[in-house]
């Protein structure tokens, strides 16, 4: 099974309580899916590291400058 990751935006873009941790970084390691709430900077750095380990983007990545809005 393919190892994948996904980055999505959660909550409201205008709600100060969601900032700065308004992104979710999720990954599937072949057996289970794990997710963490993080900042945009952390999501970018995690994406770089997961690419090094052979993970493939599922849906949109930081490089696409498009995010799935998890609040919808």
Secondary structure, DSSP 8 states (H G I E B T S, - for coil): ---EEEEEE-S-SS-TTT-S--EEEEEE-SS-EEEEEE-HHHHHHHHHHHHHTT-EESS--GGGT--EETT-
